[in-house]
Amino acid sequence: MSWRSRIPKQFQEPVDNALAWAKGLLESGNTVPARFFVGNSDTGELFEVTIDTVDPDGRARAVHQARLLAAMHHADFVVSVIEAWALPAKDMPRHSDILEQYGSLAAYPGRQDVLAVQLETHEGIFSLQAPIRPKPPSKKKRVLAEVVLLQADAAVGQLANVLPAPPESLH
């Protein structure tokens, strides 16, 4: 089953656009800068916020800016895009052992480069992931493999929960 059929229809295009943006960068030999896309599906407004993934204060500023934009423009979705590392499925049962042995995924030689995309809406959080593969014969160009939807009941961390609570309805 495609990930598109599992997220609300009004958010499929913003996710498709974020994936196309990342795909274009990868296929031209560039890295994908971490970014929030803060939007309102009713008005069509969309705002981009670059995330500094190196500096914790820079991450905090990006989250703050995205939250302000979301509140000011009555956003109903936030798409975050980031290059990351993941464990291959075959290594997941050994997750704790791998972290204990290597200290982090960055040091693990079996790690997998992935594009992580998270869609945050008032209806829920939808996490997508696509492995990033080399594009032979180039040493710099890369491609996205199949995008899959991961189970996400909640999100935690500095880059999570950007969207403000929906306004209370007046009765």
N, CA and C of each residue as an Amber inpcrd file, in Angstrom:
protein
   513
   0.8450000  -1.1810000   0.0000000   0.0000000   0.0000000   0.0000000
   0.8920000   1.2470000   0.0000000   0.5660000   2.1800000  -0.8420000
   1.3420000   3.4030000  -0.9770000   1.1570000   4.3150000   0.2470000
   2.2020000   5.0520000   0.5770000   2.1070000   5.9950000   1.6930000
   1.0480000   7.0560000   1.4150000   0.8350000   7.4050000   0.1330000
  -0.1280000   8.4550000  -0.2180000  -1.5440000   8.1130000   0.2350000
  -1.8840000   6.8540000   0.1580000  -3.2410000   6.4550000   0.5230000
  -3.4630000   6.4690000   2.0360000  -2.4000000   6.6770000   2.8010000
  -2.5230000   6.6070000   4.2510000  -2.4330000   7.9580000   4.9440000
  -2.2220000   9.0360000   4.1640000  -2.2160000  10.3690000   4.7750000
  -3.3610000  11.1780000   4.1710000  -3.8710000  12.1620000   4.9250000
  -4.9860000  12.9640000   4.4090000  -4.6390000  13.6100000   3.0580000
  -5.6160000  13.5960000   2.1590000  -5.4300000  14.0320000   0.7780000
  -4.8550000  15.4440000   0.6540000  -5.3170000  16.3730000   1.4990000
  -4.8800000  17.7640000   1.3680000  -3.3900000  17.9430000   1.6820000
  -2.7460000  16.9270000   2.2610000  -1.3260000  17.0480000   2.6040000
  -0.4230000  16.2520000   1.6630000  -1.0030000  15.5340000   0.7280000
  -0.1960000  14.7180000  -0.1800000   0.6870000  15.5760000  -1.0870000
   0.1470000  16.6570000  -1.6250000   0.9340000  17.5020000  -2.5250000
   2.1260000  18.1540000  -1.8190000   1.9580000  18.7370000  -0.6190000
   3.1400000  19.2970000   0.0480000   4.2290000  18.2490000   0.3180000
   3.8340000  17.0320000   0.6470000   4.8240000  15.9750000   0.8710000
   5.4830000  15.6040000  -0.4540000   4.6820000  15.4470000  -1.5090000
   5.2440000  15.1570000  -2.8390000   6.2420000  16.2400000  -3.2550000
   5.8960000  17.5020000  -3.0180000   6.7830000  18.6100000  -3.3920000
   8.0860000  18.5790000  -2.5960000   8.0010000  18.2600000  -1.3110000
   9.2120000  18.1720000  -0.4820000  10.0950000  17.0170000  -0.9600000
   9.4780000  15.8910000  -1.3060000  10.2470000  14.7590000  -1.8210000
  10.8990000  15.0950000  -3.1590000  10.1730000  15.7800000  -4.0430000
  10.7190000  16.1620000  -5.3540000  11.8900000  17.1280000  -5.1750000
  11.7680000  18.0610000  -4.2400000  12.8460000  19.0110000  -3.9480000
  14.1040000  18.2550000  -3.5100000  13.9390000  17.3210000  -2.5630000
  15.0750000  16.5460000  -2.0610000  15.6660000  15.6660000  -3.1580000
  14.8090000  15.0390000  -3.9350000  15.2630000  14.1620000  -5.0160000
  16.1090000  14.9480000  -6.0200000  15.6660000  16.1370000  -6.3840000
  16.4140000  16.9700000  -7.3170000  17.7970000  17.3180000  -6.7950000
  17.8890000  17.6450000  -5.5150000  19.1830000  17.9600000  -4.9150000
  20.1060000  16.7430000  -4.9250000  19.5880000  15.6010000  -4.5100000
  20.3960000  14.3850000  -4.4560000  20.8940000  13.9770000  -5.8340000
  19.9910000  14.0390000  -6.8240000  20.3550000  13.5970000  -8.1720000
  21.3350000  14.5480000  -8.8570000  21.4540000  15.7770000  -8.3430000
  22.4270000  16.7150000  -8.9130000  23.7380000  16.7230000  -8.1140000
  23.8580000  15.8070000  -7.1480000  25.1020000  15.6690000  -6.4050000
  25.1970000  16.5130000  -5.1500000  24.0830000  17.0820000  -4.7020000
  24.0770000  17.9250000  -3.5070000  23.5190000  17.1760000  -2.3080000
  23.7690000  17.7240000  -1.1350000  23.1180000  17.2110000   0.0690000
  21.7880000  17.9370000   0.2250000  20.9390000  17.3980000   1.0550000
  19.6370000  18.0050000   1.3090000  19.7290000  18.7800000   2.6240000
  19.6230000  20.1180000   2.5550000  19.6430000  20.8710000   3.8150000
  18.3580000  20.5940000   4.5940000  18.5010000  20.3840000   5.8860000
  17.3310000  20.1160000   6.7230000  16.4030000  21.3210000   6.6760000
  15.1250000  21.0400000   6.5710000  14.1830000  22.1430000   6.3590000
  12.7990000  21.7900000   6.9060000  12.1300000  22.8380000   7.4210000
  10.7020000  22.7720000   7.7320000   9.9590000  23.4430000   6.5890000
   8.8340000  22.8750000   6.1930000   7.8910000  23.5180000   5.2830000
   6.6120000  23.6940000   6.0970000   6.3020000  24.9250000   6.4500000
   5.1540000  25.2500000   7.2940000   4.0520000  25.7680000   6.3860000
   2.8640000  25.1310000   6.4360000   1.8490000  25.5370000   5.4860000
   0.4220000  25.5170000   5.9890000  -0.4030000  26.1840000   5.1920000
  -1.8410000  26.2260000   5.4240000  -2.4970000  25.6910000   4.1550000
  -3.1390000  24.5400000   4.2600000  -3.7040000  23.9010000   3.0630000
  -4.9230000  24.6480000   2.5240000  -5.5790000  25.4630000   3.3460000
  -6.7300000  26.2430000   2.8630000  -6.2970000  27.4390000   2.0240000
  -5.2500000  28.1390000   2.4710000  -4.8110000  29.3460000   1.7580000
  -3.7250000  29.0540000   0.7260000  -3.0640000  27.9090000   0.8490000
  -1.9610000  27.5810000  -0.0560000  -0.6420000  28.2190000   0.3460000
  -0.6180000  28.9250000   1.4780000   0.6280000  29.5440000   1.9360000
   1.6100000  28.4600000   2.3710000   2.8810000  28.6880000   2.0480000
   3.9310000  27.7550000   2.4350000   5.1920000  28.5520000   2.7530000
   5.7870000  28.2770000   3.8980000   6.9790000  28.9780000   4.3540000
   8.0700000  27.9550000   4.6360000   9.2920000  28.2870000   4.2320000
  10.4300000  27.3910000   4.4420000  11.3160000  27.9350000   5.5500000
  11.7650000  27.0310000   6.4130000  12.6910000  27.3840000   7.4840000
  13.8350000  26.3780000   7.4400000  15.0500000  26.8700000   7.2170000
  16.2200000  25.9940000   7.2050000  16.6050000  25.6510000   8.6360000
  16.9450000  24.3960000   8.8600000  17.3060000  23.9040000  10.1920000
  18.8160000  23.7040000  10.2470000  19.4650000  24.3420000  11.2080000
  20.8970000  24.1330000  11.4250000  21.0440000  22.8630000  12.2400000
  21.5110000  21.8030000  11.6120000  21.6000000  20.5090000  12.2980000
  22.8830000  20.3490000  13.1090000  23.7990000  21.3030000  12.9960000
  25.0760000  21.2030000  13.7020000  25.0100000  21.8860000  15.0610000
  24.3830000  23.0420000  15.1100000  24.3470000  23.8700000  16.3150000
  23.0160000  23.6990000  17.0450000  23.0410000  23.2210000  18.2940000
  21.7790000  23.0740000  19.0440000  20.9930000  24.3800000  19.1600000
  21.6930000  25.5020000  19.3170000  21.0010000  26.7900000  19.3800000
  20.3630000  27.1180000  18.0330000  21.0350000  26.7590000  16.9440000
  20.4840000  26.9630000  15.6050000  19.2310000  26.1280000  15.3810000
  19.2390000  24.9010000  15.8800000  18.0350000  24.0550000  15.7930000
  16.8910000  24.6880000  16.5670000  17.2050000  25.1550000  17.7760000
  16.1730000  25.7760000  18.6140000  15.5980000  27.0180000  17.9300000
  16.4560000  27.8280000  17.2860000  15.9690000  29.0140000  16.5730000
  15.0620000  28.6260000  15.4100000  15.4200000  27.5690000  14.6870000
  14.5960000  27.1190000  13.5600000  13.2310000  26.6450000  14.0460000
  13.2160000  25.8810000  15.1200000  11.9430000  25.4070000  15.6790000
  11.1040000  26.5960000  16.1260000  11.7190000  27.5460000  16.7960000
  11.0050000  28.7420000  17.2560000  10.4100000  29.5010000  16.0640000
  11.2160000  29.7010000  15.0310000  10.7410000  30.4180000  13.8340000
   9.5910000  29.6570000  13.1650000   9.7200000  28.3400000  13.0610000
   8.6520000  27.5460000  12.4450000   7.3740000  27.6080000  13.2830000
   7.5020000  27.5730000  14.5910000   6.3230000  27.6600000  15.4620000
   5.6400000  29.0190000  15.3240000   6.4410000  30.0800000  15.2570000
   5.8600000  31.4170000  15.0720000   5.1140000  31.5100000  13.7460000
   5.7310000  31.0260000  12.6640000   5.0710000  31.0450000  11.3530000
   3.7850000  30.2320000  11.3780000   3.8450000  29.0650000  12.0230000
   2.6580000  28.2100000  12.0960000   1.5170000  28.9150000  12.8240000
   1.8330000  29.6030000  13.9200000   0.8010000  30.3110000  14.6730000
   0.2780000  31.5250000  13.9000000   1.1820000  32.3040000  13.3160000
   0.7930000  33.5290000  12.6030000  -0.0750000  33.2340000  11.3750000
   0.1880000  32.1280000  10.7080000  -0.4980000  31.8250000   9.4480000
  -1.5080000  30.6970000   9.5820000  -1.8500000  30.3410000  10.8240000
  -2.8400000  29.2970000  11.0930000  -2.5170000  28.0300000  10.2980000
  -1.2590000  27.6380000  10.3760000  -0.8010000  26.4520000   9.6440000
  -1.5580000  25.2200000  10.1110000  -1.8150000  24.3360000   9.1640000
  -2.4230000  23.0600000   9.5230000  -1.4950000  21.8870000   9.2100000
  -0.2700000  22.2090000   8.7530000   0.7160000  21.1530000   8.5720000
   2.1330000  21.7150000   8.6210000   3.0420000  20.8440000   9.0160000
   4.4760000  21.1130000   8.9530000   5.1220000  19.8560000   8.3890000
   5.9100000  20.0220000   7.3350000   6.6850000  18.9180000   6.7790000
   8.1420000  19.1900000   7.1250000   8.7920000  18.2400000   7.7640000
  10.2280000  18.3810000   8.0110000  10.9650000  17.3700000   7.1440000
  12.1000000  17.8080000   6.6080000  12.9090000  16.9690000   5.7270000
  14.3420000  17.0250000   6.2340000  14.9630000  15.8600000   6.3830000
  16.3360000  15.8200000   6.8800000  17.0190000  14.5540000   6.3850000
  18.2920000  14.6760000   6.0160000  19.0960000  13.4830000   5.7420000
  19.4910000  12.9080000   7.0900000  19.4320000  11.5900000   7.1960000
  19.7100000  10.9520000   8.4790000  20.3520000   9.5870000   8.2430000
  20.6420000   8.9090000   9.3350000  21.1160000   7.5340000   9.2820000
  20.0760000   6.6570000   9.9420000  19.9750000   5.4510000   9.4590000
  19.0510000   4.4770000  10.0420000  19.7160000   3.1070000  10.0250000
  19.1880000   2.2380000  10.8330000  19.6410000   0.8560000  10.8010000
  18.8570000   0.1000000   9.7420000  19.5130000  -0.7560000   8.9850000
  18.7660000  -1.6380000   8.0860000  17.8450000  -2.5340000   8.9240000
  16.7500000  -2.9650000   8.3470000  15.7640000  -3.7790000   9.0740000
  16.4050000  -4.9980000   9.7270000  17.3600000  -5.6170000   9.0430000
  17.9930000  -6.8170000   9.5900000  18.7680000  -6.5480000  10.8820000
  19.1850000  -5.2900000  11.0920000  19.9490000  -4.9280000  12.2860000
  19.0920000  -4.3900000  13.4260000  17.8180000  -4.1540000  13.1850000
  16.9590000  -3.5560000  14.2160000  16.9220000  -4.3580000  15.5190000
  16.8760000  -5.6930000  15.4780000  16.8660000  -6.4260000  16.7530000
  18.1280000  -6.1900000  17.5920000  19.2040000  -5.7530000  16.9530000
  20.4830000  -5.5130000  17.6500000  20.7030000  -4.0280000  17.9440000
  19.6690000  -3.2180000  17.8470000  19.7820000  -1.7640000  18.0030000
  20.5650000  -1.3650000  19.2560000  20.1720000  -1.8700000  20.4060000
  20.8380000  -1.5050000  21.6680000  22.2910000  -1.9430000  21.6740000
  22.5560000  -3.1560000  21.2050000  23.9310000  -3.6600000  21.1600000
  24.8050000  -2.8050000  20.2390000  24.2550000  -2.4150000  19.1010000
  25.0030000  -1.5940000  18.1480000  25.3400000  -0.2410000  18.7680000
  24.3720000   0.3830000  19.4170000  24.6270000   1.6780000  20.0580000
  25.6450000   1.5510000  21.1860000  25.5640000   0.4540000  21.9290000
  26.5250000   0.2390000  23.0070000  27.9390000   0.0430000  22.4480000
  28.0420000  -0.7250000  21.3620000  29.3500000  -1.0120000  20.7800000
  29.9570000   0.1950000  20.0580000  29.1320000   0.9320000  19.2940000
  29.6550000   2.0050000  18.4410000  29.4130000   3.4110000  18.9950000
  28.5500000   3.5350000  19.9900000  28.2900000   4.8450000  20.5830000
  27.2230000   5.6570000  19.8710000  27.1060000   5.4930000  18.5670000
  26.0900000   6.1990000  17.7880000  25.9670000   5.5300000  16.4220000
  24.8960000   5.8510000  15.7310000  24.7380000   5.3310000  14.3740000
  25.7950000   5.8910000  13.4340000  26.2790000   7.1000000  13.7160000
  27.2850000   7.7210000  12.8620000  28.5410000   6.8510000  12.7580000
  28.8700000   6.1370000  13.8070000  30.0830000   5.3180000  13.8190000
  29.8510000   3.8960000  13.3220000  28.6060000   3.5080000  13.1350000
  28.2940000   2.1300000  12.7410000  28.4830000   1.9590000  11.2320000
  29.3810000   1.0630000  10.8000000  29.6500000   0.9140000   9.3640000
  28.4630000   0.3580000   8.5670000  27.5060000  -0.2670000   9.2220000
  26.3460000  -0.8290000   8.5230000  25.1550000   0.1180000   8.4340000
  25.3590000   1.3540000   8.8560000  24.2440000   2.3180000   8.8320000
  23.7970000   2.5660000   7.3910000  22.5900000   3.0550000   7.2860000
  22.0000000   3.3350000   5.9830000  21.6800000   4.8260000   5.9030000
  22.0850000   5.4690000   4.8090000  21.7000000   6.8650000   4.5870000
  20.2360000   6.8980000   4.1780000  19.4710000   7.7730000   4.7930000
  18.0490000   7.8730000   4.4750000  17.6210000   9.3300000   4.4070000
  16.5260000   9.5510000   3.7300000  15.8320000  10.8270000   3.7910000
  14.6570000  10.5960000   4.7250000  14.6070000  11.3650000   5.8010000
  13.5130000  11.2630000   6.7650000  12.5820000  12.4560000   6.5480000
  11.3140000  12.1590000   6.3610000  10.3030000  13.1870000   6.1420000
   9.2060000  12.9660000   7.1730000   8.8640000  14.0170000   7.8930000
   7.7760000  13.9130000   8.8640000   6.7150000  14.9440000   8.5320000
   5.4890000  14.4860000   8.4520000   4.3310000  15.3510000   8.2560000
   3.5970000  15.4420000   9.5740000   3.5260000  16.6510000  10.1120000
   2.8070000  16.8900000  11.3580000   1.5260000  17.6340000  11.0150000
   0.3850000  17.0640000  11.3950000  -0.9170000  17.6840000  11.1550000
  -1.7270000  17.6030000  12.4420000  -2.9010000  18.2390000  12.4300000
  -3.7940000  18.1140000  13.5790000  -4.4430000  16.7300000  13.6120000
  -4.3830000  16.0140000  12.4880000  -4.9340000  14.6550000  12.4100000
  -3.9450000  13.6060000  12.8740000  -2.6670000  13.9710000  12.9890000
  -1.6630000  13.0110000  13.4200000  -0.3040000  13.2930000  12.8130000
   0.6260000  12.4230000  13.1400000   1.9960000  12.5310000  12.6590000
   2.2600000  11.3530000  11.7290000   2.8390000  11.6630000  10.5730000
   3.1180000  10.6590000   9.5590000   4.6140000  10.7260000   9.2420000
   5.3260000   9.6410000   9.5040000   6.7690000   9.6050000   9.2690000
   7.0620000   8.7470000   8.0540000   7.8130000   9.3230000   7.1320000
   8.2020000   8.6230000   5.9130000   9.7190000   8.5120000   5.8820000
  10.1860000   7.4680000   5.2340000  11.6250000   7.2840000   5.1160000
  11.9430000   6.6670000   3.7660000  13.0220000   7.1260000   3.1540000
  13.4720000   6.5720000   1.8780000  14.9790000   6.3840000   1.9380000
  15.4590000   5.1730000   1.6880000  16.9140000   4.9800000   1.6120000
  17.5020000   5.8360000   0.4920000  18.7010000   6.3290000   0.7260000
  19.4380000   7.0900000  -0.2780000  20.5260000   6.1740000  -0.8170000
  20.5360000   5.9890000  -2.1290000  21.4790000   5.0690000  -2.7760000
  22.3950000   5.8480000  -3.7260000  23.6130000   5.3420000  -3.9430000
  24.4890000   5.9600000  -4.9440000  23.8810000   5.8300000  -6.3390000
  24.2260000   6.7780000  -7.2070000  23.7660000   6.7290000  -8.5990000
  24.9970000   6.5300000  -9.4870000  25.3490000   5.2610000  -9.7420000
  26.5430000   5.0020000 -10.5530000  26.3890000   5.6040000 -11.9380000
  27.4480000   6.0150000 -12.5750000  28.8460000   5.8680000 -12.1380000
  29.3250000   7.0380000 -11.2810000  28.4550000   7.9990000 -10.9860000
  28.8470000   9.1980000 -10.2500000  29.2520000   8.8570000  -8.8230000
  30.1980000   9.6010000  -8.3080000  30.6160000   9.4490000  -6.9060000
  29.8180000  10.3980000  -6.0010000  29.1490000  11.4100000  -6.5970000
  28.4200000  12.4040000  -5.8080000  26.9080000  12.2880000  -5.9320000
  26.4230000  11.8930000  -7.0970000  24.9790000  11.8630000  -7.3170000
  24.3640000  10.6660000  -6.6040000  23.1520000  10.9070000  -6.0720000
  22.4490000   9.8500000  -5.3380000  20.9770000   9.8670000  -5.7250000
  20.2860000   8.7880000  -5.4080000  18.8620000   8.6750000  -5.7150000
  18.1150000   8.1820000  -4.4790000  16.8240000   8.4590000  -4.4790000
  15.9570000   7.9470000  -3.4130000  15.3990000   6.5950000  -3.8270000
  15.4370000   5.6590000  -2.9080000  14.7650000   4.3830000  -3.1200000
  13.2950000   4.5640000  -2.7170000  12.5720000   3.4820000  -2.6030000
  11.1370000   3.5510000  -2.3100000  10.8530000   4.2560000  -0.9820000
   9.9000000   5.1620000  -1.0220000   9.4560000   5.8810000   0.1790000
   8.4550000   4.9900000   0.9120000   8.6910000   4.8020000   2.2110000
   7.7770000   3.9860000   3.0110000   7.2680000   4.8010000   4.1930000
   6.0510000   4.5080000   4.5880000   5.4510000   5.1350000   5.7640000
   5.7950000   4.2970000   6.9770000   6.3300000   4.9250000   8.0000000
   6.6620000   4.2460000   9.2480000   5.5640000   4.5120000  10.2610000
   5.3900000   3.6140000  11.1860000   4.3980000   3.8070000  12.2380000
   4.8800000   4.9000000  13.1760000   4.0640000   5.9050000  13.4090000
   4.4190000   6.9830000  14.3360000   3.1780000   7.3910000  15.1070000
   3.1590000   7.0670000  16.3850000   2.0320000   7.4530000  17.2280000
   2.2680000   8.8170000  17.8720000   3.5430000   9.1800000  17.9880000
   3.9100000  10.4570000  18.5930000   5.3220000  10.7870000  18.1480000
   5.7070000  12.0220000  18.3710000   7.0630000  12.4420000  18.0470000
   7.6360000  13.1820000  19.2410000   8.9100000  12.9440000  19.5070000
   9.5990000  13.6270000  20.5940000  10.9170000  14.1540000  20.0640000
  11.4710000  15.0990000  20.7760000  12.7630000  15.6400000  20.3920000
  12.6510000  17.1100000  20.0440000  13.8030000  17.7140000  19.8220000
  13.8710000  19.1520000  19.6020000  13.1540000  19.5860000  18.3300000
  13.1070000  18.7260000  17.3140000  12.4940000  19.1050000  16.0400000
  11.0430000  18.6420000  15.9210000  10.4510000  18.1710000  17.0000000
   9.0890000  17.6350000  16.9660000   8.0900000  18.6220000  17.5660000
   6.8250000  18.3870000  17.2820000   5.7180000  19.1600000  17.8470000
   5.8470000  20.6490000  17.5340000   6.0010000  20.9450000  16.2660000
   6.1420000  22.3210000  15.7970000   4.7760000  22.9850000  15.6300000
   3.8070000  22.2390000  15.1670000   2.4820000  22.7700000  14.8860000
   1.7540000  23.1120000  16.1860000   1.1920000  24.3280000  16.3030000
   0.4390000  24.6530000  17.5140000  -0.8680000  23.8530000  17.5670000
  -1.4430000  23.7710000  18.7380000  -2.7200000  23.0680000  18.8830000
  -3.7710000  23.7560000  18.0270000  -4.7140000  22.9800000  17.5090000
  -5.7560000  23.6080000  16.6800000  -6.5980000  24.5490000  17.5150000
  -7.1240000  25.6160000  16.8850000  -7.9710000  26.5380000  17.6490000
  -9.2280000  25.8160000  18.1440000  -9.6430000  26.1890000  19.3240000
 -10.8780000  25.6010000  19.8740000 -12.0650000  26.0810000  19.0530000
 -12.9730000  25.1750000  18.7670000 -14.1580000  25.5980000  18.0200000
 -15.1180000  26.3220000  18.9570000 -15.7990000  27.3210000  18.4380000
 -16.7430000  28.1010000  19.2430000 -18.1340000  27.5100000  19.1010000
 -18.7420000  27.1620000  20.1950000 -20.1090000  26.6030000  20.1750000
 -20.9970000  27.4420000  21.0210000
